[in-house]
Amino acid sequence: MGAVYAERQDRGETDRESRWRVLAVVGHGKLAAVKTDVVVAGTRYVDHLLLLRVADGWRIAAAAWGPAPAS
């Protein structure tokens, strides 16, 4: 999935016009987990982010994403 994202970025394609939704946030101290989703070109994608609080804000420590499974 990362290669596809990189290829799109190289072509100048972004999904910034897409509306991201935050589905869940769980935090404890300097760590937080966030689940988001977005629909791009008719496909729903789900992201899971692990965030780390640093001196100047939150940083993504790990990420996993992909198309949502069919219902």
ABEGO torsion letter per residue (X at the ends): XAAAAAAAAAAGBBAAABBBBBABBBBBEABBBBBBBBBBGGBBBBBBBBBBBBAAEBBBABBBBEBBBBX
